[in-house]
Amino acid sequence: MPLPKISEARELNDERLGEEIVAVKRQLFQLRLQKATRQLEKPHQFKHARHRLSQLLTVEGERKRAASLSDQEQK
């Protein structure tokens, strides 16, 4: 399974972006729980989930900065 592309994250609307962030954080929690109980079969999923979370948080930050810049320009 290839790593997700950031262009996919940029296509999401703000509401869906927030939902995806929560879902990936929940997935990371479940992976940590599986690792602690020695039930984790695919350790590469950590890398994919962390990568996806960083992409989503990056897009969210970009949008917040763009919104604050546009607010400052309007004043």
N, C-alpha and C positions, 0 to 999 in steps of 0.2 A: 504494500500500500504506500503510494507516494505521499510526501508531505503536502498539506493543503497549500493552496496559493493565496496570497494576500488579496488578489483581485476578487476572489470569491467573497472575502470579508467586506471589501469595499462596496460590493453590490447590495449588501443587506441594509434595510432601513434601520433607524435608530432603535425602534422597539425590538426588532428581531435581533439586533446586535446585542442588546442587553440580555435577552433570553439565551443567546448562544454563550455569552460569558458565564452566566450562571450554570448552564448545562456542562460546560467544560470544567468549571471548578468542581462541580458535583462528580464528574467523571474522574478527576484527579483524586478526589477524596476516596472514591471507590477503589481506585487502583492502589492507593496507599494502604487501604484496609486489606485488600487481597494480598499485597506484598507482606504485610505484617502477619497474616494468617497462613502464609506460604501457599496461597492458592493462585498466585499470579502465573499465568502460562505464557503471556506475551509481554515481556518487559519493554519492548520497543514502543508500546503504547504510551509510556510515560513521555518519551521524546515527542511523539506526535501531539499529545494533548498539551504539553507545555508550549510547543511551537504554535499551535492553534490559539492558545490563550494569549500569547504575546502578540500575535497578529491582531486579534480582536481588540486587545487593550490599546494597541498602537493606533488602530483606526478610530477607536473611541476618543483617544487623546487628540488626534488630528482634527476631528470634528468639533471638539470642545474649543480647541485653540482657534479654529476658523470662525466659530460662532462668536467667541469673545473679541476677535479682531474686527469682525463686521459690526458688533455692537459699539466698539470704540470709535469706529469710523463714522457711525451714524450720529454720534454725540457731537 
